[in-house]
Amino acid sequence: MQKILQIEDTDNLIVALKDLKKGESFIIDNKEVVLTTDVKAKHKFTTEAIAVDGVVSLYGTAVGKATKPIAKGEAVTTENLRHYAAPVSLENETPYQWNKPDVTAHKNDHFLGYKREDGRIGTANYWLVFPLVFCQNRNVTKLTDTLNEVLGYSKQNTLKEFALELTNNKIPSTPKIKKPFPHIEGVRCITVTSGCGGTASDSLAMCDILAAYADHPNVVGITVFILGCEKAQREFFQEALDKRNPNFNKPTLYYRQQEWESEESMMQAALKETFNAMKKVPHTTRVNVPLSHLKIGVKCGGSDGFSGISANPAMGLVSDWVVALGGSSALSEFPELCGAEGDIVHRCITVQNKQKFLDLMKTYEKSANFFGTSISDNPSPGNIANGLITDAIKSTGAARKGGRSPVVEVCDYSEPMANQGLSLVCTPGNDVEAVTGLVAAGCNVVIFSTGLGTPTGNPIVPVIKISTNSEISNRLNDMIDFDCGEIIEGKPLPEVSKGLLKRVVETASGSYQVKADRLEQFDFIFWKRSVDL
């Protein structure tokens, strides 16, 4: 395994693939570079002396400016480097040329999906329960837990068994329940923190997101709980649903608690009527569909200095393959495009999309400025400790998960992604808010890279967790679905990416259950337009 990596020939920052010691010598661009400091794995050092305000580059892009002189062979840190992104202009933009990858080998590949009446393809079959206001969360979870238990969807509670052992209580024997509705894969729920006591815009935004989830092809029916006096009224949700899909015809049940004599009577009615509605759901089965029906979302979280050279490029190659096959991909996390704007703008195929992307970025930055910060404040302590010193360093690596295909659509939060090609979806970098937005955009599989580990999942769409390094894959094996660490150790990127595409197909087909689902990690937080980075 090599010790260092120069990503682009023009870069004056070099990535340490292993811990390096002061005094070690390397030949880079036919010149000797002697380290003047220790450099930890995942961090970077310079190939030349950098003066104050001098620019350093990575991935062929400016990623920082020196705040003090940096010696040749010195590690860059938060003490000597600050975020910098080159200015972006729409003038004299040359058309973007994409060398589409050869996907002949996958032309006849397929996955097993659920074909809906409108032609859309689901990768799962769930009944969804959710509230329009936070004070109905308890009723939502009670109904969901009860249905999953009596219908045989609940998993074995090993922690409860362990607790019984600790207290010297006998573990009750429970017979295995035969699933009466095997064509439905479970009852999933969403809980919310909004719907009342906030701005009307937040309540309407929540209705838009919930409408997108209700309309998602992975959902076969919905049960909705309402209090009655909330801001997110039933008619607002219905308007959002009609706007999302004027032909929406899934079975829908509403329960407004203030209309009932008791909570118990309402819950019994909700249980009985949801059970009967599930009984009427058509017995659909998975059928072969081409990979052009994949709608993948790409996300990174708990990133490290290897993210941009292993897992993210692997995701990017899979994204390009899916797009070349006629499918679609969505790249989110706008704070993690801060510093990569020039490349993103160049790849937008219309002036309107170029402008919309820049406008969304400016609006996001203006909102952050109001609270005395910037979207470039995105890197977390864990990111920084693992080599992502500036937001531009993080962003240029994060952008690689979107591959190199042209951007055909730019979507605000909750807007639907394009059916073909790469879309940009405006979300925070926050793991759950971003995945929530990707699913609302229409993704039927999400690929999520992590260098430090994160358990994030989703109620209705599988989230495939891929590791940037093998150490984290081995240590957090119950969380990681696919290891891209072999790329760091020298395995060719296309070879690893083929394995990742196979895992995507297995997941979309239902033959592989992602670890987040096994752990019942069903996260949902929608973005209230507060300053979440």
C-alpha positions as CSV (number, residue, x, y, z in Angstrom):
1,M,0.0,0.0,0.0
2,Q,1.3,3.4,-1.0
3,K,1.8,6.1,1.7
4,I,0.6,9.2,-0.1
5,L,-1.7,10.3,-2.9
6,Q,-1.7,13.2,-5.2
7,I,-5.3,13.4,-6.5
8,E,-4.8,15.7,-9.4
9,D,-1.5,16.7,-11.0
10,T,-2.1,20.4,-10.3
11,D,-2.7,19.9,-6.6
12,N,-0.2,21.4,-4.1
13,L,-1.8,19.4,-1.2
14,I,-0.9,15.7,-0.8
15,V,-3.1,13.2,1.1
16,A,-1.3,11.0,3.7
17,L,-2.7,7.5,3.4
18,K,-0.7,6.4,6.5
19,D,0.8,8.2,9.5
20,L,3.9,10.0,8.3
21,K,6.9,11.2,10.3
22,K,8.8,14.4,10.1
23,G,11.9,13.9,7.9
24,E,10.3,11.4,5.5
25,S,11.1,12.2,1.9
26,F,8.9,11.8,-1.2
27,I,9.4,12.5,-4.9
28,I,6.4,14.5,-6.2
29,D,6.3,16.0,-9.7
30,N,10.0,15.0,-10.1
31,K,10.9,17.1,-7.0
32,E,11.8,15.9,-3.5
33,V,9.5,16.9,-0.7
34,V,10.8,16.4,2.8
35,L,8.2,16.5,5.6
36,T,8.9,19.3,8.1
37,T,6.1,18.0,10.5
38,D,4.5,14.7,11.3
39,V,1.4,14.2,9.1
40,K,-1.4,11.9,10.4
41,A,-3.2,9.6,8.0
42,K,-6.1,11.3,6.2
43,H,-4.5,14.7,6.6
44,K,-2.6,16.8,4.0
45,F,0.8,18.4,3.5
46,T,2.1,21.0,1.0
47,T,4.4,20.3,-2.0
48,E,5.6,23.9,-1.9
49,A,6.0,26.9,0.4
50,I,2.8,28.9,0.8
51,A,2.8,32.6,1.7
52,V,0.1,34.2,3.8
53,D,-3.1,34.3,1.7
54,G,-1.6,31.9,-0.7
55,V,-4.0,29.3,-2.2
56,V,-3.8,25.6,-1.7
57,S,-5.6,23.1,-4.0
58,L,-7.0,19.6,-3.9
59,Y,-9.1,17.7,-6.5
60,G,-7.8,20.4,-8.9
61,T,-9.8,23.1,-7.0
62,A,-8.8,25.9,-4.6
63,V,-9.7,24.7,-1.1
64,G,-8.1,27.1,1.3
65,K,-5.9,30.2,2.0
66,A,-2.9,30.3,4.3
67,T,-3.4,32.3,7.5
68,K,0.4,32.2,8.2
69,P,3.4,31.0,6.1
70,I,3.3,27.2,5.5
71,A,6.6,25.5,4.8
72,K,7.1,23.0,2.0
73,G,6.3,19.6,3.4
74,E,4.3,21.0,6.4
75,A,0.9,19.6,7.4
76,V,-2.1,22.0,6.9
77,T,-4.2,22.5,10.0
78,T,-6.9,24.9,11.3
79,E,-3.9,26.9,12.7
80,N,-2.5,27.8,9.3
81,L,-5.4,27.4,6.8
82,R,-8.8,28.9,6.4
83,H,-11.7,28.1,4.1
84,Y,-11.6,29.7,0.6
85,A,-13.7,29.1,-2.5
86,A,-12.9,30.6,-5.9
87,P,-15.5,33.1,-7.2
88,V,-18.1,31.7,-9.6
89,S,-19.3,33.5,-12.8
90,L,-21.9,32.5,-15.4
91,E,-20.2,34.6,-18.0
92,N,-18.4,32.9,-20.9
93,E,-19.5,29.4,-19.7
94,T,-18.5,26.7,-22.2
95,P,-20.9,23.8,-22.6
96,Y,-20.1,20.8,-20.3
97,Q,-18.9,17.7,-22.1
98,W,-19.5,14.4,-20.3
99,N,-17.7,11.2,-21.4
100,K,-20.5,8.8,-20.7
101,P,-19.2,5.5,-19.2
102,D,-19.6,2.3,-21.2
103,V,-22.5,0.4,-19.5
104,T,-22.9,-2.3,-22.1
105,A,-22.2,-5.0,-19.5
106,H,-25.2,-3.8,-17.5
107,K,-27.6,-3.0,-20.3
108,N,-29.7,-6.1,-19.6
109,D,-29.4,-6.1,-15.8
110,H,-32.5,-5.8,-13.7
111,F,-33.8,-5.6,-10.2
112,L,-36.9,-7.0,-8.6
113,G,-39.2,-4.1,-7.8
114,Y,-42.9,-3.3,-7.2
115,K,-44.6,-1.9,-10.3
116,R,-47.3,0.7,-9.5
117,E,-50.3,1.7,-11.6
118,D,-48.7,4.9,-12.7
119,G,-45.5,3.1,-13.8
120,R,-43.3,4.1,-10.9
121,I,-41.3,1.5,-9.2
122,G,-41.1,0.7,-5.5
123,T,-38.3,-1.0,-3.7
124,A,-40.5,-1.9,-0.7
125,N,-44.1,-2.2,0.4
126,Y,-45.0,-0.3,3.6
127,W,-48.1,1.0,5.3
128,L,-47.2,4.4,6.7
129,V,-48.5,6.1,9.9
130,F,-47.8,9.7,10.7
131,P,-49.3,12.8,12.5
132,L,-49.8,16.3,11.3
133,V,-48.7,17.7,14.7
134,F,-46.2,16.6,17.4
135,C,-48.8,16.0,20.1
136,Q,-50.0,12.9,18.1
137,N,-46.6,11.2,18.1
138,R,-47.6,8.9,20.9
139,N,-50.7,7.7,19.1
140,V,-48.7,7.1,15.9
141,T,-46.1,5.0,17.7
142,K,-48.7,3.1,19.7
143,L,-50.6,2.1,16.6
144,T,-47.5,1.2,14.6
145,D,-45.9,-0.9,17.4
146,T,-49.2,-2.7,18.0
147,L,-49.7,-3.5,14.4
148,N,-46.2,-4.7,13.8
149,E,-46.4,-6.9,16.9
150,V,-49.8,-8.6,16.1
151,L,-49.0,-8.8,12.3
152,G,-45.6,-10.5,12.9
153,Y,-43.4,-7.7,11.7
154,S,-41.7,-7.0,15.0
155,K,-38.1,-8.1,15.5
156,Q,-36.9,-10.1,18.5
157,N,-36.1,-7.7,21.4
158,T,-32.7,-9.0,22.5
159,L,-32.1,-6.1,24.8
160,K,-35.4,-6.8,26.6
161,E,-34.3,-10.5,27.0
162,F,-31.0,-9.3,28.4
163,A,-32.8,-7.1,30.9
164,L,-34.9,-10.0,32.0
165,E,-31.8,-12.1,32.5
166,L,-30.3,-9.3,34.7
167,T,-33.4,-9.2,36.8
168,N,-33.6,-13.0,37.1
169,N,-37.0,-13.0,35.4
170,K,-38.0,-15.8,33.1
171,I,-38.0,-15.0,29.4
172,P,-41.5,-15.5,28.2
173,S,-41.9,-17.9,25.3
174,T,-43.8,-16.3,22.4
175,P,-44.9,-18.4,19.5
176,K,-43.9,-17.1,16.1
177,I,-46.8,-15.2,14.5
178,K,-47.7,-16.0,10.9
179,K,-47.9,-12.8,8.9
180,P,-51.4,-12.4,7.5
181,F,-50.3,-9.9,5.0
182,P,-47.0,-11.2,3.5
183,H,-47.3,-8.9,0.6
184,I,-46.9,-5.9,2.9
185,E,-43.4,-5.7,4.4
186,G,-44.3,-3.8,7.6
187,V,-45.9,-0.8,9.2
188,R,-43.6,2.2,9.4
189,C,-44.2,5.5,11.1
190,I,-43.0,9.0,11.2
191,T,-43.0,11.3,14.2
192,V,-42.6,15.1,13.9
193,T,-41.5,18.1,16.0
194,S,-43.7,20.6,14.2
195,G,-47.3,21.2,13.0
196,C,-48.1,23.9,15.6
197,G,-46.5,26.5,17.9
198,G,-44.2,27.5,15.0
199,T,-44.4,29.5,11.8
200,A,-47.1,28.8,9.2
201,S,-44.4,28.3,6.7
202,D,-42.9,25.4,8.7
203,S,-46.3,23.7,9.0
204,L,-46.8,24.0,5.3
205,A,-43.3,22.8,4.5
206,M,-44.0,19.8,6.8
207,C,-47.2,19.1,4.9
208,D,-45.2,19.1,1.6
209,I,-42.7,16.6,3.0
210,L,-45.4,14.3,4.4
211,A,-47.3,14.5,1.1
212,A,-44.1,13.4,-0.7
213,Y,-43.7,10.4,1.7
214,A,-47.4,9.5,1.3
215,D,-47.1,9.5,-2.4
216,H,-43.8,7.6,-2.5
217,P,-44.0,4.3,-4.5
218,N,-42.7,2.4,-1.4
219,V,-45.9,3.3,0.5
220,V,-49.1,1.4,-0.2
221,G,-51.5,3.3,2.2
222,I,-51.5,5.8,5.1
223,T,-53.0,6.4,8.5
224,V,-52.9,10.0,9.6
225,F,-53.5,11.4,13.1
226,I,-54.6,15.0,13.8
227,L,-55.5,16.8,17.0
228,G,-57.8,19.4,15.4
229,C,-56.5,22.8,16.3
230,E,-53.0,22.6,14.9
231,K,-51.6,24.9,12.2
232,A,-50.9,21.9,9.9
233,Q,-54.6,21.4,9.1
234,R,-55.9,18.4,7.2
235,E,-56.9,20.6,4.2
236,F,-53.3,22.0,4.0
237,F,-52.0,18.4,3.8
238,Q,-54.6,17.5,1.2
239,E,-53.6,20.5,-0.9
240,A,-50.0,19.4,-0.7
241,L,-51.0,15.9,-1.7
242,D,-53.1,17.1,-4.6
243,K,-50.2,19.3,-5.8
244,R,-47.7,16.4,-5.5
245,N,-50.0,13.9,-7.3
246,P,-53.4,14.9,-8.5
247,N,-54.2,11.2,-9.2
248,F,-53.3,10.0,-5.6
249,N,-55.6,7.1,-4.9
250,K,-53.9,5.1,-2.0
251,P,-56.1,4.1,0.9
252,T,-56.1,7.0,3.4
253,L,-57.4,7.0,6.9
254,Y,-57.7,10.2,9.1
255,Y,-58.2,10.4,12.9
256,R,-58.9,13.8,14.5
257,Q,-58.6,13.2,18.3
258,Q,-60.8,16.2,19.3
259,E,-63.8,14.6,17.6
260,W,-63.6,11.4,19.8
261,E,-65.1,10.8,23.2
262,S,-61.9,9.0,24.3
263,E,-58.4,8.2,23.1
264,E,-59.0,4.5,23.6
265,S,-62.1,4.5,21.3
266,M,-60.2,6.4,18.6
267,M,-57.2,4.0,18.8
268,Q,-59.4,0.9,18.6
269,A,-61.1,2.4,15.5
270,A,-57.8,3.3,14.0
271,L,-56.4,-0.2,14.6
272,K,-59.5,-2.0,13.2
273,E,-59.8,0.2,10.2
274,T,-56.1,0.2,9.3
275,F,-56.1,-3.6,9.7
276,N,-59.1,-3.9,7.3
277,A,-57.5,-1.4,4.8
278,M,-54.3,-3.4,4.8
279,K,-56.4,-6.5,4.1
280,K,-57.6,-4.9,0.9
281,V,-54.2,-3.9,-0.4
282,P,-53.6,-5.8,-3.7
283,H,-51.2,-8.8,-3.4
284,T,-48.5,-7.3,-5.6
285,T,-45.3,-9.2,-6.1
286,R,-41.8,-8.1,-7.2
287,V,-41.2,-8.2,-10.9
288,N,-38.1,-7.8,-13.1
289,V,-37.5,-4.1,-14.0
290,P,-34.4,-2.6,-15.8
291,L,-31.9,-0.5,-13.8
292,S,-33.3,2.6,-15.5
293,H,-35.9,2.5,-12.8
294,L,-33.4,3.1,-10.0
295,K,-33.6,6.5,-8.4
296,I,-30.6,6.7,-6.1
297,G,-29.7,9.3,-3.5
298,V,-26.1,9.9,-2.5
299,K,-25.1,11.1,0.9
300,C,-22.1,11.3,3.2
301,G,-21.9,11.7,7.0
302,G,-19.3,11.2,9.7
303,S,-16.9,11.9,6.9
304,D,-13.1,11.6,7.1
305,G,-10.1,12.4,5.0
306,F,-10.6,9.2,3.0
307,S,-14.2,9.9,2.0
308,G,-13.3,11.9,-1.1
309,I,-10.8,9.2,-2.4
310,S,-12.6,6.0,-1.7
311,A,-16.3,5.7,-0.9
312,N,-17.5,9.0,-2.5
313,P,-15.8,8.3,-5.9
314,A,-17.2,4.7,-5.7
315,M,-20.7,6.2,-5.2
316,G,-20.0,8.7,-8.0
317,L,-19.1,5.9,-10.4
318,V,-22.3,4.0,-9.5
319,S,-24.3,7.3,-9.9
320,D,-22.8,7.7,-13.4
321,W,-23.6,4.1,-14.4
322,V,-27.2,4.5,-13.2
323,V,-27.6,7.7,-15.2
324,A,-26.0,6.3,-18.3
325,L,-28.5,3.4,-18.1
326,G,-31.4,5.8,-18.1
327,G,-31.9,6.0,-14.3
328,S,-31.6,9.0,-12.0
329,S,-29.4,10.1,-9.1
330,A,-29.7,12.9,-6.5
331,L,-26.9,14.8,-4.9
332,S,-27.8,16.7,-1.7
333,E,-26.1,18.7,1.1
334,F,-25.6,22.2,-0.2
335,P,-23.3,23.3,2.6
336,E,-21.0,20.5,1.4
337,L,-20.9,22.0,-2.1
338,C,-19.5,25.2,-0.7
339,G,-16.2,25.4,-2.5
340,A,-17.2,23.1,-5.3
341,E,-19.7,25.6,-6.8
342,G,-17.6,26.3,-9.9
343,D,-17.6,22.6,-11.0
344,I,-21.3,22.2,-10.2
345,V,-22.3,25.3,-12.1
346,H,-20.2,24.1,-15.1
347,R,-22.1,20.8,-15.1
348,C,-25.6,22.3,-15.1
349,I,-27.0,22.0,-18.6
350,T,-29.3,25.0,-18.5
351,V,-28.7,28.6,-17.5
352,Q,-31.8,28.5,-15.4
353,N,-30.4,25.6,-13.3
354,K,-27.1,27.3,-13.0
355,Q,-28.8,30.4,-11.6
356,K,-31.2,28.4,-9.4
357,F,-28.3,26.6,-7.8
358,L,-26.4,29.8,-7.1
359,D,-29.6,31.5,-5.8
360,L,-30.3,28.6,-3.4
361,M,-26.7,28.7,-2.2
362,K,-26.8,32.5,-1.7
363,T,-30.2,32.3,0.2
364,Y,-28.7,29.5,2.4
365,E,-25.6,31.7,3.1
366,K,-27.7,34.8,3.8
367,S,-29.8,32.8,6.4
368,A,-26.6,31.6,8.0
369,N,-25.2,35.1,8.1
370,F,-28.3,36.3,9.9
371,F,-27.3,34.0,12.8
372,G,-23.7,35.1,12.8
373,T,-22.3,32.1,10.9
374,S,-21.6,30.8,7.4
375,I,-22.4,27.6,5.6
376,S,-18.6,27.1,5.4
377,D,-18.8,26.4,9.2
378,N,-20.0,22.9,8.3
379,P,-17.1,20.7,9.2
380,S,-17.6,19.0,12.6
381,P,-14.8,18.4,15.2
382,G,-14.8,14.8,14.0
383,N,-14.3,15.9,10.4
384,I,-11.5,18.2,11.3
385,A,-9.7,15.7,13.4
386,N,-9.8,13.3,10.5
387,G,-8.3,15.5,7.8
388,L,-11.2,17.8,6.6
389,I,-9.6,21.1,7.7
390,T,-11.8,23.5,5.6
391,D,-15.3,23.2,4.2
392,A,-13.9,23.4,0.7
393,I,-11.7,20.4,1.4
394,K,-14.8,18.6,2.7
395,S,-17.0,19.8,-0.2
396,T,-14.7,19.0,-3.1
397,G,-14.5,15.4,-1.7
398,A,-18.2,15.3,-0.9
399,A,-19.1,16.4,-4.5
400,R,-17.4,13.4,-5.9
401,K,-20.3,11.2,-4.8
402,G,-22.4,12.8,-7.6
403,G,-20.0,11.4,-10.2
404,R,-19.4,13.5,-13.4
405,S,-22.7,13.3,-15.2
406,P,-24.4,16.6,-16.2
407,V,-26.9,18.2,-13.8
408,V,-30.3,18.1,-15.4
409,E,-32.4,19.5,-12.5
410,V,-32.0,21.7,-9.4
411,C,-34.6,21.0,-6.7
412,D,-35.4,22.9,-3.5
413,Y,-36.2,20.8,-0.4
414,S,-39.2,18.5,-1.0
415,E,-39.3,19.2,-4.8
416,P,-39.3,16.0,-7.0
417,M,-36.1,15.0,-8.7
418,A,-35.8,14.3,-12.4
419,N,-36.9,10.9,-13.6
420,Q,-33.6,10.6,-15.6
421,G,-30.2,12.2,-15.0
422,L,-28.5,13.8,-12.0
423,S,-30.5,16.2,-9.8
424,L,-29.2,18.6,-7.1
425,V,-31.5,18.6,-4.1
426,C,-31.1,21.5,-1.6
427,T,-30.7,20.0,1.9
428,P,-28.6,20.7,4.9
429,G,-25.6,18.4,5.5
430,N,-27.3,17.2,8.7
431,D,-27.6,13.4,8.2
432,V,-31.2,12.8,8.9
433,E,-32.6,16.1,7.4
434,A,-30.6,15.3,4.2
435,V,-31.8,11.7,3.9
436,T,-35.4,12.9,4.6
437,G,-35.1,15.3,1.8
438,L,-33.6,12.8,-0.7
439,V,-36.5,10.4,0.0
440,A,-39.0,13.2,-0.4
441,A,-37.4,14.0,-3.8
442,G,-38.3,10.4,-4.9
443,C,-35.2,8.3,-4.3
444,N,-36.0,4.6,-3.9
445,V,-32.5,3.7,-2.6
446,V,-30.0,5.9,-0.7
447,I,-26.3,5.2,-0.6
448,F,-24.6,6.8,2.4
449,S,-20.8,6.9,2.9
450,T,-19.2,7.3,6.3
451,G,-15.6,7.4,7.6
452,L,-16.4,7.6,11.3
453,G,-19.7,5.7,11.5
454,T,-23.3,6.8,11.7
455,P,-26.5,4.7,12.2
456,T,-28.8,6.9,10.1
457,G,-31.7,5.1,8.3
458,N,-35.2,6.0,6.9
459,P,-38.7,4.7,7.5
460,I,-39.6,3.9,3.9
461,V,-36.4,3.7,1.8
462,P,-33.3,1.5,2.4
463,V,-30.2,3.4,3.3
464,I,-27.0,1.5,2.3
465,K,-24.1,2.5,4.6
466,I,-20.7,2.2,3.0
467,S,-17.4,2.8,4.8
468,T,-14.5,4.8,3.5
469,N,-11.9,2.6,5.4
470,S,-11.8,-1.0,6.4
471,E,-11.1,-0.3,10.1
472,I,-14.5,1.3,10.6
473,S,-16.2,-1.4,8.6
474,N,-14.7,-4.1,10.8
475,R,-15.4,-2.2,14.1
476,L,-18.9,-1.2,13.2
477,N,-19.9,-4.2,11.3
478,D,-23.5,-4.1,12.6
479,M,-23.9,-0.7,11.0
480,I,-21.9,-0.9,7.7
481,D,-23.3,-2.6,4.6
482,F,-20.4,-2.3,2.2
483,D,-16.6,-1.6,2.6
484,C,-14.8,0.8,0.2
485,G,-11.7,0.7,2.3
486,E,-10.1,-1.7,-0.2
487,I,-9.6,1.3,-2.6
488,I,-7.3,2.9,0.0
489,E,-5.3,-0.4,0.0
490,G,-4.9,-0.4,-3.7
491,K,-7.9,-2.2,-5.2
492,P,-9.1,-0.5,-8.4
493,L,-12.0,1.9,-8.0
494,P,-14.1,0.3,-10.9
495,E,-13.8,-3.1,-9.3
496,V,-15.0,-1.9,-5.9
497,S,-17.8,0.1,-7.6
498,K,-19.1,-2.9,-9.4
499,G,-19.5,-4.6,-6.0
500,L,-21.3,-1.5,-4.7
501,L,-23.7,-1.6,-7.7
502,K,-24.4,-5.2,-7.0
503,R,-25.3,-4.3,-3.4
504,V,-27.6,-1.6,-4.6
505,V,-29.4,-4.1,-6.9
506,E,-29.7,-6.6,-4.1
507,T,-31.1,-4.0,-1.8
508,A,-33.6,-2.6,-4.4
509,S,-34.7,-6.2,-5.0
510,G,-35.3,-6.9,-1.3
511,S,-32.8,-9.8,-1.2
512,Y,-30.5,-7.8,1.0
513,Q,-31.8,-6.0,4.1
514,V,-29.7,-3.0,5.0
515,K,-28.2,-2.8,8.5
516,A,-30.2,0.3,9.4
517,D,-33.4,-1.6,8.9
518,R,-32.1,-4.6,10.9
519,L,-31.4,-2.2,13.7
520,E,-34.8,-0.5,13.2
521,Q,-33.1,2.8,12.7
522,F,-36.0,4.7,11.1
523,D,-35.1,8.4,11.2
524,F,-37.1,11.3,10.0
525,I,-36.4,15.0,10.6
526,F,-37.5,17.6,8.1
527,W,-35.7,20.8,7.5
528,K,-37.5,23.8,9.0
529,R,-35.2,26.2,7.2
530,S,-33.3,27.0,10.4
531,V,-29.6,27.2,10.2
532,D,-28.7,23.5,10.0
533,L,-25.4,22.8,8.3
